[in-house]
Amino acid sequence: MLTVADIMTTKVVTLNQLNTMKNAHDLSKAKGIRHLPIVNNETQELMGVVTQKAMIARVISILTQYGIDALNEQEMKTLAIDIADTEFVSVYPEQDVQEVATFFLNNKHGCLPCIDANNKLVGIISSSDFVKLSIRLLEKQA
């Protein structure tokens, strides 16, 4: 059985609860990633996930409410945790990949954080990980 641990990304780029939306925006742009888990900087427990979709929605809200001149300032005032999804579904390293893939398909998630028994982030699994797995499996068949 293939597990989440077999295909997840373990070198996860994260934020902490003190980071701002500006930090999230800059990091997302620099690293080319769409999902940024937020971990407590003291306990390393997972607190939420900031998505590209949430950042775009907040930018639109800022532009509508304050105008373009205030965008940078408002991004620096907004904590990333305030726009994060804090009611997220997570997975465990030992979970069956097929089960998680079915969940992805049925729920249209872009990523799922992978945590240990202490709610500490150990990885992240995204649609990209499933594409990589598909390529590996197709190459084995060729």
PyMOL commands that place a pseudoatom at each C-alpha (Angstrom):
pseudoatom trace, name=CA, resn=MET, resi=1, chain=A, elem=C, hetatm=0, pos=[0.000, 0.000, 0.000]
pseudoatom trace, name=CA, resn=LEU, resi=2, chain=A, elem=C, hetatm=0, pos=[1.274, 3.435, -0.944]
pseudoatom trace, name=CA, resn=THR, resi=3, chain=A, elem=C, hetatm=0, pos=[1.013, 5.930, 1.917]
pseudoatom trace, name=CA, resn=VAL, resi=4, chain=A, elem=C, hetatm=0, pos=[0.885, 9.703, 2.156]
pseudoatom trace, name=CA, resn=ALA, resi=5, chain=A, elem=C, hetatm=0, pos=[4.469, 9.607, 3.487]
pseudoatom trace, name=CA, resn=ASP, resi=6, chain=A, elem=C, hetatm=0, pos=[5.568, 8.010, 0.203]
pseudoatom trace, name=CA, resn=ILE, resi=7, chain=A, elem=C, hetatm=0, pos=[4.509, 10.975, -1.932]
pseudoatom trace, name=CA, resn=MET, resi=8, chain=A, elem=C, hetatm=0, pos=[4.125, 14.042, 0.304]
pseudoatom trace, name=CA, resn=THR, resi=9, chain=A, elem=C, hetatm=0, pos=[6.419, 17.049, 0.244]
pseudoatom trace, name=CA, resn=THR, resi=10, chain=A, elem=C, hetatm=0, pos=[8.410, 17.141, 3.476]
pseudoatom trace, name=CA, resn=LYS, resi=11, chain=A, elem=C, hetatm=0, pos=[10.363, 20.365, 3.004]
pseudoatom trace, name=CA, resn=VAL, resi=12, chain=A, elem=C, hetatm=0, pos=[7.341, 22.585, 3.556]
pseudoatom trace, name=CA, resn=VAL, resi=13, chain=A, elem=C, hetatm=0, pos=[7.577, 26.358, 3.301]
pseudoatom trace, name=CA, resn=THR, resi=14, chain=A, elem=C, hetatm=0, pos=[5.655, 27.735, 6.280]
pseudoatom trace, name=CA, resn=LEU, resi=15, chain=A, elem=C, hetatm=0, pos=[4.605, 30.915, 8.010]
pseudoatom trace, name=CA, resn=ASN, resi=16, chain=A, elem=C, hetatm=0, pos=[4.070, 31.523, 11.707]
pseudoatom trace, name=CA, resn=GLN, resi=17, chain=A, elem=C, hetatm=0, pos=[1.252, 33.297, 13.513]
pseudoatom trace, name=CA, resn=LEU, resi=18, chain=A, elem=C, hetatm=0, pos=[3.138, 36.613, 13.523]
pseudoatom trace, name=CA, resn=ASN, resi=19, chain=A, elem=C, hetatm=0, pos=[3.626, 36.792, 9.748]
pseudoatom trace, name=CA, resn=THR, resi=20, chain=A, elem=C, hetatm=0, pos=[1.562, 39.226, 7.742]
pseudoatom trace, name=CA, resn=MET, resi=21, chain=A, elem=C, hetatm=0, pos=[-0.361, 38.841, 4.545]
pseudoatom trace, name=CA, resn=LYS, resi=22, chain=A, elem=C, hetatm=0, pos=[2.496, 40.750, 2.885]
pseudoatom trace, name=CA, resn=ASN, resi=23, chain=A, elem=C, hetatm=0, pos=[4.919, 38.053, 4.091]
pseudoatom trace, name=CA, resn=ALA, resi=24, chain=A, elem=C, hetatm=0, pos=[2.599, 35.373, 2.710]
pseudoatom trace, name=CA, resn=HIS, resi=25, chain=A, elem=C, hetatm=0, pos=[2.170, 37.173, -0.611]
pseudoatom trace, name=CA, resn=ASP, resi=26, chain=A, elem=C, hetatm=0, pos=[5.920, 37.709, -1.057]
pseudoatom trace, name=CA, resn=LEU, resi=27, chain=A, elem=C, hetatm=0, pos=[6.812, 34.138, -0.056]
pseudoatom trace, name=CA, resn=SER, resi=28, chain=A, elem=C, hetatm=0, pos=[4.144, 32.642, -2.289]
pseudoatom trace, name=CA, resn=LYS, resi=29, chain=A, elem=C, hetatm=0, pos=[5.370, 34.692, -5.233]
pseudoatom trace, name=CA, resn=ALA, resi=30, chain=A, elem=C, hetatm=0, pos=[9.076, 34.010, -4.603]
pseudoatom trace, name=CA, resn=LYS, resi=31, chain=A, elem=C, hetatm=0, pos=[8.632, 30.244, -4.162]
pseudoatom trace, name=CA, resn=GLY, resi=32, chain=A, elem=C, hetatm=0, pos=[5.833, 29.776, -6.713]
pseudoatom trace, name=CA, resn=ILE, resi=33, chain=A, elem=C, hetatm=0, pos=[3.554, 28.042, -4.227]
pseudoatom trace, name=CA, resn=ARG, resi=34, chain=A, elem=C, hetatm=0, pos=[-0.184, 28.366, -3.634]
pseudoatom trace, name=CA, resn=HIS, resi=35, chain=A, elem=C, hetatm=0, pos=[-0.567, 26.995, -0.096]
pseudoatom trace, name=CA, resn=LEU, resi=36, chain=A, elem=C, hetatm=0, pos=[1.292, 28.155, 3.000]
pseudoatom trace, name=CA, resn=PRO, resi=37, chain=A, elem=C, hetatm=0, pos=[0.726, 26.338, 6.276]
pseudoatom trace, name=CA, resn=ILE, resi=38, chain=A, elem=C, hetatm=0, pos=[0.921, 28.474, 9.403]
pseudoatom trace, name=CA, resn=VAL, resi=39, chain=A, elem=C, hetatm=0, pos=[2.630, 26.864, 12.390]
pseudoatom trace, name=CA, resn=ASN, resi=40, chain=A, elem=C, hetatm=0, pos=[2.899, 28.179, 15.922]
pseudoatom trace, name=CA, resn=ASN, resi=41, chain=A, elem=C, hetatm=0, pos=[6.464, 29.435, 16.256]
pseudoatom trace, name=CA, resn=GLU, resi=42, chain=A, elem=C, hetatm=0, pos=[6.758, 28.041, 19.795]
pseudoatom trace, name=CA, resn=THR, resi=43, chain=A, elem=C, hetatm=0, pos=[4.985, 24.674, 19.620]
pseudoatom trace, name=CA, resn=GLN, resi=44, chain=A, elem=C, hetatm=0, pos=[5.284, 24.035, 15.854]
pseudoatom trace, name=CA, resn=GLU, resi=45, chain=A, elem=C, hetatm=0, pos=[1.623, 22.986, 15.857]
pseudoatom trace, name=CA, resn=LEU, resi=46, chain=A, elem=C, hetatm=0, pos=[-0.358, 23.573, 12.698]
pseudoatom trace, name=CA, resn=MET, resi=47, chain=A, elem=C, hetatm=0, pos=[-2.698, 26.559, 13.031]
pseudoatom trace, name=CA, resn=GLY, resi=48, chain=A, elem=C, hetatm=0, pos=[-4.053, 27.043, 9.514]
pseudoatom trace, name=CA, resn=VAL, resi=49, chain=A, elem=C, hetatm=0, pos=[-3.327, 27.233, 5.805]
pseudoatom trace, name=CA, resn=VAL, resi=50, chain=A, elem=C, hetatm=0, pos=[-3.182, 30.405, 3.720]
pseudoatom trace, name=CA, resn=THR, resi=51, chain=A, elem=C, hetatm=0, pos=[-4.209, 29.789, 0.136]
pseudoatom trace, name=CA, resn=GLN, resi=52, chain=A, elem=C, hetatm=0, pos=[-3.614, 31.798, -2.983]
pseudoatom trace, name=CA, resn=LYS, resi=53, chain=A, elem=C, hetatm=0, pos=[-7.386, 32.029, -3.353]
pseudoatom trace, name=CA, resn=ALA, resi=54, chain=A, elem=C, hetatm=0, pos=[-7.721, 33.605, 0.126]
pseudoatom trace, name=CA, resn=MET, resi=55, chain=A, elem=C, hetatm=0, pos=[-4.956, 36.111, -0.642]
pseudoatom trace, name=CA, resn=ILE, resi=56, chain=A, elem=C, hetatm=0, pos=[-6.594, 37.123, -3.915]
pseudoatom trace, name=CA, resn=ALA, resi=57, chain=A, elem=C, hetatm=0, pos=[-9.962, 37.554, -2.196]
pseudoatom trace, name=CA, resn=ARG, resi=58, chain=A, elem=C, hetatm=0, pos=[-8.388, 39.764, 0.481]
pseudoatom trace, name=CA, resn=VAL, resi=59, chain=A, elem=C, hetatm=0, pos=[-6.514, 41.848, -2.132]
pseudoatom trace, name=CA, resn=ILE, resi=60, chain=A, elem=C, hetatm=0, pos=[-9.795, 42.460, -3.960]
pseudoatom trace, name=CA, resn=SER, resi=61, chain=A, elem=C, hetatm=0, pos=[-11.423, 43.448, -0.670]
pseudoatom trace, name=CA, resn=ILE, resi=62, chain=A, elem=C, hetatm=0, pos=[-8.571, 45.851, 0.151]
pseudoatom trace, name=CA, resn=LEU, resi=63, chain=A, elem=C, hetatm=0, pos=[-8.672, 47.405, -3.312]
pseudoatom trace, name=CA, resn=THR, resi=64, chain=A, elem=C, hetatm=0, pos=[-12.432, 47.868, -3.101]
pseudoatom trace, name=CA, resn=GLN, resi=65, chain=A, elem=C, hetatm=0, pos=[-12.356, 49.307, 0.394]
pseudoatom trace, name=CA, resn=TYR, resi=66, chain=A, elem=C, hetatm=0, pos=[-9.129, 51.341, 0.423]
pseudoatom trace, name=CA, resn=GLY, resi=67, chain=A, elem=C, hetatm=0, pos=[-7.869, 51.662, -3.157]
pseudoatom trace, name=CA, resn=ILE, resi=68, chain=A, elem=C, hetatm=0, pos=[-4.606, 50.617, -4.755]
pseudoatom trace, name=CA, resn=ASP, resi=69, chain=A, elem=C, hetatm=0, pos=[-2.491, 53.162, -2.886]
pseudoatom trace, name=CA, resn=ALA, resi=70, chain=A, elem=C, hetatm=0, pos=[-3.279, 51.455, 0.424]
pseudoatom trace, name=CA, resn=LEU, resi=71, chain=A, elem=C, hetatm=0, pos=[-2.668, 47.879, -0.735]
pseudoatom trace, name=CA, resn=ASN, resi=72, chain=A, elem=C, hetatm=0, pos=[0.889, 47.485, 0.566]
pseudoatom trace, name=CA, resn=GLU, resi=73, chain=A, elem=C, hetatm=0, pos=[0.078, 49.091, 3.912]
pseudoatom trace, name=CA, resn=GLN, resi=74, chain=A, elem=C, hetatm=0, pos=[-3.046, 46.965, 4.403]
pseudoatom trace, name=CA, resn=GLU, resi=75, chain=A, elem=C, hetatm=0, pos=[-1.171, 43.771, 3.485]
pseudoatom trace, name=CA, resn=MET, resi=76, chain=A, elem=C, hetatm=0, pos=[1.402, 44.627, 6.171]
pseudoatom trace, name=CA, resn=LYS, resi=77, chain=A, elem=C, hetatm=0, pos=[-1.364, 45.276, 8.734]
pseudoatom trace, name=CA, resn=THR, resi=78, chain=A, elem=C, hetatm=0, pos=[-3.232, 42.030, 8.041]
pseudoatom trace, name=CA, resn=LEU, resi=79, chain=A, elem=C, hetatm=0, pos=[-1.966, 38.931, 9.818]
pseudoatom trace, name=CA, resn=ALA, resi=80, chain=A, elem=C, hetatm=0, pos=[-1.758, 35.860, 7.613]
pseudoatom trace, name=CA, resn=ILE, resi=81, chain=A, elem=C, hetatm=0, pos=[-3.622, 33.828, 10.231]
pseudoatom trace, name=CA, resn=ASP, resi=82, chain=A, elem=C, hetatm=0, pos=[-6.587, 36.203, 9.819]
pseudoatom trace, name=CA, resn=ILE, resi=83, chain=A, elem=C, hetatm=0, pos=[-7.062, 35.119, 6.198]
pseudoatom trace, name=CA, resn=ALA, resi=84, chain=A, elem=C, hetatm=0, pos=[-6.028, 31.495, 6.735]
pseudoatom trace, name=CA, resn=ASP, resi=85, chain=A, elem=C, hetatm=0, pos=[-8.333, 28.522, 6.653]
pseudoatom trace, name=CA, resn=THR, resi=86, chain=A, elem=C, hetatm=0, pos=[-8.251, 27.416, 10.283]
pseudoatom trace, name=CA, resn=GLU, resi=87, chain=A, elem=C, hetatm=0, pos=[-10.939, 24.743, 9.862]
pseudoatom trace, name=CA, resn=PHE, resi=88, chain=A, elem=C, hetatm=0, pos=[-8.904, 22.513, 7.579]
pseudoatom trace, name=CA, resn=VAL, resi=89, chain=A, elem=C, hetatm=0, pos=[-8.805, 18.815, 6.881]
pseudoatom trace, name=CA, resn=SER, resi=90, chain=A, elem=C, hetatm=0, pos=[-5.446, 17.185, 7.527]
pseudoatom trace, name=CA, resn=VAL, resi=91, chain=A, elem=C, hetatm=0, pos=[-3.989, 13.769, 6.833]
pseudoatom trace, name=CA, resn=TYR, resi=92, chain=A, elem=C, hetatm=0, pos=[-1.510, 11.470, 8.529]
pseudoatom trace, name=CA, resn=PRO, resi=93, chain=A, elem=C, hetatm=0, pos=[1.686, 10.024, 6.994]
pseudoatom trace, name=CA, resn=GLU, resi=94, chain=A, elem=C, hetatm=0, pos=[0.448, 6.442, 7.288]
pseudoatom trace, name=CA, resn=GLN, resi=95, chain=A, elem=C, hetatm=0, pos=[-2.833, 7.074, 5.443]
pseudoatom trace, name=CA, resn=ASP, resi=96, chain=A, elem=C, hetatm=0, pos=[-3.539, 5.256, 2.190]
pseudoatom trace, name=CA, resn=VAL, resi=97, chain=A, elem=C, hetatm=0, pos=[-2.807, 7.425, -0.860]
pseudoatom trace, name=CA, resn=GLN, resi=98, chain=A, elem=C, hetatm=0, pos=[-5.808, 6.071, -2.749]
pseudoatom trace, name=CA, resn=GLU, resi=99, chain=A, elem=C, hetatm=0, pos=[-8.129, 7.134, 0.080]
pseudoatom trace, name=CA, resn=VAL, resi=100, chain=A, elem=C, hetatm=0, pos=[-6.605, 10.628, 0.107]
pseudoatom trace, name=CA, resn=ALA, resi=101, chain=A, elem=C, hetatm=0, pos=[-6.743, 10.880, -3.703]
pseudoatom trace, name=CA, resn=THR, resi=102, chain=A, elem=C, hetatm=0, pos=[-10.450, 10.052, -3.615]
pseudoatom trace, name=CA, resn=PHE, resi=103, chain=A, elem=C, hetatm=0, pos=[-10.966, 12.728, -0.967]
pseudoatom trace, name=CA, resn=PHE, resi=104, chain=A, elem=C, hetatm=0, pos=[-9.115, 15.255, -3.165]
pseudoatom trace, name=CA, resn=LEU, resi=105, chain=A, elem=C, hetatm=0, pos=[-11.283, 14.396, -6.130]
pseudoatom trace, name=CA, resn=ASN, resi=106, chain=A, elem=C, hetatm=0, pos=[-14.579, 14.512, -4.238]
pseudoatom trace, name=CA, resn=ASN, resi=107, chain=A, elem=C, hetatm=0, pos=[-13.819, 17.685, -2.282]
pseudoatom trace, name=CA, resn=LYS, resi=108, chain=A, elem=C, hetatm=0, pos=[-11.759, 19.686, -4.776]
pseudoatom trace, name=CA, resn=HIS, resi=109, chain=A, elem=C, hetatm=0, pos=[-8.932, 20.432, -2.347]
pseudoatom trace, name=CA, resn=GLY, resi=110, chain=A, elem=C, hetatm=0, pos=[-5.655, 21.823, -3.634]
pseudoatom trace, name=CA, resn=CYS, resi=111, chain=A, elem=C, hetatm=0, pos=[-3.609, 20.572, -0.704]
pseudoatom trace, name=CA, resn=LEU, resi=112, chain=A, elem=C, hetatm=0, pos=[-3.860, 18.827, 2.616]
pseudoatom trace, name=CA, resn=PRO, resi=113, chain=A, elem=C, hetatm=0, pos=[-1.399, 19.357, 5.448]
pseudoatom trace, name=CA, resn=CYS, resi=114, chain=A, elem=C, hetatm=0, pos=[0.079, 16.191, 6.902]
pseudoatom trace, name=CA, resn=ILE, resi=115, chain=A, elem=C, hetatm=0, pos=[0.415, 16.143, 10.682]
pseudoatom trace, name=CA, resn=ASP, resi=116, chain=A, elem=C, hetatm=0, pos=[1.660, 13.778, 13.344]
pseudoatom trace, name=CA, resn=ALA, resi=117, chain=A, elem=C, hetatm=0, pos=[-0.230, 12.687, 16.465]
pseudoatom trace, name=CA, resn=ASN, resi=118, chain=A, elem=C, hetatm=0, pos=[0.790, 15.945, 18.203]
pseudoatom trace, name=CA, resn=ASN, resi=119, chain=A, elem=C, hetatm=0, pos=[-0.679, 18.160, 15.446]
pseudoatom trace, name=CA, resn=LYS, resi=120, chain=A, elem=C, hetatm=0, pos=[2.825, 19.056, 14.247]
pseudoatom trace, name=CA, resn=LEU, resi=121, chain=A, elem=C, hetatm=0, pos=[3.272, 19.604, 10.536]
pseudoatom trace, name=CA, resn=VAL, resi=122, chain=A, elem=C, hetatm=0, pos=[5.367, 16.853, 8.933]
pseudoatom trace, name=CA, resn=GLY, resi=123, chain=A, elem=C, hetatm=0, pos=[4.517, 17.455, 5.289]
pseudoatom trace, name=CA, resn=ILE, resi=124, chain=A, elem=C, hetatm=0, pos=[1.980, 18.586, 2.761]
pseudoatom trace, name=CA, resn=ILE, resi=125, chain=A, elem=C, hetatm=0, pos=[0.300, 16.711, -0.037]
pseudoatom trace, name=CA, resn=SER, resi=126, chain=A, elem=C, hetatm=0, pos=[-0.952, 18.605, -3.061]
pseudoatom trace, name=CA, resn=SER, resi=127, chain=A, elem=C, hetatm=0, pos=[-2.363, 17.910, -6.470]
pseudoatom trace, name=CA, resn=SER, resi=128, chain=A, elem=C, hetatm=0, pos=[1.200, 18.275, -7.792]
pseudoatom trace, name=CA, resn=ASP, resi=129, chain=A, elem=C, hetatm=0, pos=[2.266, 15.286, -5.691]
pseudoatom trace, name=CA, resn=PHE, resi=130, chain=A, elem=C, hetatm=0, pos=[-0.445, 13.195, -7.340]
pseudoatom trace, name=CA, resn=VAL, resi=131, chain=A, elem=C, hetatm=0, pos=[0.690, 14.319, -10.800]
pseudoatom trace, name=CA, resn=LYS, resi=132, chain=A, elem=C, hetatm=0, pos=[4.268, 13.297, -9.927]
pseudoatom trace, name=CA, resn=LEU, resi=133, chain=A, elem=C, hetatm=0, pos=[2.984, 9.933, -8.702]
pseudoatom trace, name=CA, resn=SER, resi=134, chain=A, elem=C, hetatm=0, pos=[1.035, 9.438, -11.934]
pseudoatom trace, name=CA, resn=ILE, resi=135, chain=A, elem=C, hetatm=0, pos=[4.149, 10.147, -13.988]
pseudoatom trace, name=CA, resn=ARG, resi=136, chain=A, elem=C, hetatm=0, pos=[6.186, 7.656, -11.914]
pseudoatom trace, name=CA, resn=LEU, resi=137, chain=A, elem=C, hetatm=0, pos=[3.554, 4.961, -12.350]
pseudoatom trace, name=CA, resn=LEU, resi=138, chain=A, elem=C, hetatm=0, pos=[3.248, 5.621, -16.091]
pseudoatom trace, name=CA, resn=GLU, resi=139, chain=A, elem=C, hetatm=0, pos=[7.030, 5.437, -16.502]
pseudoatom trace, name=CA, resn=LYS, resi=140, chain=A, elem=C, hetatm=0, pos=[7.039, 2.047, -14.747]
pseudoatom trace, name=CA, resn=GLN, resi=141, chain=A, elem=C, hetatm=0, pos=[4.509, 0.756, -17.281]
pseudoatom trace, name=CA, resn=ALA, resi=142, chain=A, elem=C, hetatm=0, pos=[6.469, 1.988, -20.297]
for i in range(1, 142): cmd.bond("trace and resi %d" % i, "trace and resi %d" % (i + 1))
show_as sticks, trace
zoom trace
